[in-house]
Amino acid sequence: MTSEIPRPLRPLTARGRDEPHRVASPLELFFDLCFVVAIAQAGVQLAHAIAEGHAGEGILSYAMQFFAIWWAWMNFSWFASAYDNDDVLYRVVTLVQIAGVLVLAAGISRAFEHHDYLVVWLGYVIMRLAMATQWLRAARAARGPERTMALRYAAGVLLCMVGWTGLVVLPEPARGWVFLVMVIAELSVPRYAEKDFPTPWHPHHISERYGLFTIIVLGETIAAATVAVKSGVDEHDALGELLPIAAGGLLIVFAAWWIYFVVPIHGHLRSNRQAFLWGYGHYLIFASAATIGAGLEVAVTQAVHKAHISTLAASAAVTLPTALYLLSVWALHARHYKVGITQQLVLPVAALLVICCTFLGHGAVLAAGLVSALTVAVGVTLTARMAAGESRAEETAPVG
């Protein structure tokens, strides 16, 4: 983060990959907060769809909306890690991207309820035009392979933006195929653009950006659950029924935070191959974390008898995304720092136990929360024992 007053215009050149003390800027934090507005809107619609008994349709729509949100956020985050020069034009273009995500958020309800993607598409177009502008600025300041890479990014972003118009102009039965094809196309752009010259993203900065977004998503989960519990208590005087859900949900979110931040992942991000897998895989981490909040809303709605689903389905709305979160964090994040089979099995076994909690009726959410808390306790204990063993080994090692 720069402490200088931003200049009106300066070359958009690459920043150093080994730049010391690289942290997220206030603009990046503002960017993240505005994206969570869209995530919150998608979560509300998902909770409503599940509570009304339309889980399959709701999950599919949620996956589509969340991909647009996540992909636009991720593209900017990696670009900013490599090229953020914090001049006035850079800030203005970034604010345009923020405006785009707010337009997208305004169209999410129509996309869910009426399969009308016009407003969502318009918001996405605004974000992607701004992103292409940033890449063209980078290309103007670059030379050789770096310039080619930036131009490939700009062209790929613009071509994919055109492809997404299929969600607006094609008949509804074809839109699922349009989405599938365009997801593949979007994911292919970075691999193609960087095949000859990788962007100089900053490992510590990018890991911090992902960590901050995880915190914001988990915060939105708590906010959504709190609103649902408050509504249930105020309108239905159902504190006794909702207290176990509130306690279990809080334990789940606390454990989710702890498990994600227990390892310093930036040391693992040493190459583009590792970074692409880790960065792309966070779609599951972010989406499952946000879905936990929607699931807690569903559980509350069902507990006060306002949902048209069974207790089992309401419990699954919490336990399944929790289990997916645990498995995703283990696969992409935590397993790189686990030593021995016992440590490696903690999160997968916890995910299995959380799924089993689904069948415990009204106590399912509380049970899942207790399992999550126990998972943290086991992980801390195993780490402490390993550290103590290493300390004893050093003390008893022969000198010389």
HELIX and SHEET records of a PDB file:
HELIX    1   1 PRO A   26  ALA A   51  1                                  26    
HELIX    2   2 ALA A   55  TYR A   83  1                                  29    
HELIX    3   3 VAL A   88  HIS A  114  1                                  27    
HELIX    4   4 LEU A  118  ALA A  141  1                                  24    
HELIX    5   5 GLY A  144  GLY A  163  1                                  20    
HELIX    6   6 GLY A  166  VAL A  169  1                                   4    
HELIX    7   7 GLU A  172  ALA A  193  1                                  22    
HELIX    8   8 PRO A  203  HIS A  236  1                                  34    
HELIX    9   9 LEU A  239  PHE A  261  1                                  23    
HELIX   10  10 ILE A  265  HIS A  268  5                                   4    
HELIX   11  11 ASN A  272  ALA A  303  1                                  32    
HELIX   12  12 THR A  311  LEU A  332  1                                  22    
HELIX   13  13 ALA A  334  TYR A  337  5                                   4    
HELIX   14  14 GLY A  340  CYS A  356  1                                  17    
HELIX   15  15 CYS A  357  PHE A  359  5                                   3    
HELIX   16  16 GLY A  361  GLY A  363  5                                   3    
HELIX   17  17 ALA A  364  THR A  396  1                                  33    
END                                                                             
